Amino acid sequence: MKPDKLHDGPVGVLLGGKSAERDISLQSGETVVTALRSLDCEVRPVDPADADWMVQLQGVSAAFIALHGPGGEDGSVQGALQALNIPFTGSGVLGSALAMDKLRSKQLWQGIGLATGGFVSLSPETDWQAVIDRFGKVFVKPACEGSSIGMTSADNAADLQAAYGLARQYAGEVLAEQFIDGPEYTVAVLGEQALPSIRLETDNEFYDYEAKYLSEETRYHCPSGLNAREEAQLATLALRAFHSLGCSVWGRVDVMRASNGDFYVLEVNTIPGMTSHSLVPMAAAAAGLDIAALVQRILDLSREGWRQHG
């Protein structure tokens, strides 16, 4: 069955782009294109790396955004599509921009009393030893990159300064997050629903780019092993984190669990991966949705939003 759309015409799938996550976006986009075609939907793949990408979108009924990282996930493309009056999937400009900026996200969560680990913004003037004295081991990352790009750990002042030097090669600010010793969970959000959580297990130091997209050794546990009360607690935290940033339609919330059992929000992803290794399709499958049904549901939820706010 072809997905309902506001207008007749093909669905444009935005894929690729110019960010460091271009290769992953191409894979995600191909997954979406294949799913839409299986639904007998006319599809037009469009790569924003092309100078005439806006021209290529002329005549589409909607845009399914499968871009990752800066330029595609940070509100920029969302704003362009809004200005062109083209309905699009996922979060709007504000939610996309806030979620992409890990520093601003954590500042907001801290302000509303949502559990998130300790953090600090880094700069060339940072007292490196003071950060280590305060937090011990930290993870250093660019504030506005995804897929763990530019992320390294440090447990001494020299390594912290070196980690900052690596992360600052990317655009935006750099932050250090307090290391939380415990398992990592991820919760896919679809509309107002939190899908079954997934517990991640890797032999790498953390769930990095290689573990996410390349390794066949990463273990994904779904069901995650939480009891019903813990699963509900995690779902509530994830939904609150997601909606507090103004996000909508679909996304993924990454969470750490400390040794005392408390959950801490790491970040929100507004356009999660849709590759063979990706977590949202895995959680959707656990909830009874295959990839085609997931893509259609994202379009349907987006359509409801367009009708309410468009």
PyMOL commands that set and color helices and strands:
alter all, ss='L'
color gray80, all
select helices_A, chain A and resi 22-38+53-56+76-83+93-100+102-112+128-135+157-167+209-213+228-244+279-286+291-309
alter helices_A, ss='H'
color red, helices_A
select strands_A, chain A and resi 11-14+43-46+62-65+119-122+138-142+152-154+174-178+184-190+193-194+198-201+219-221+250-257+263-269
alter strands_A, ss='S'
color yellow, strands_A
deselect
rebuild
show_as cartoon
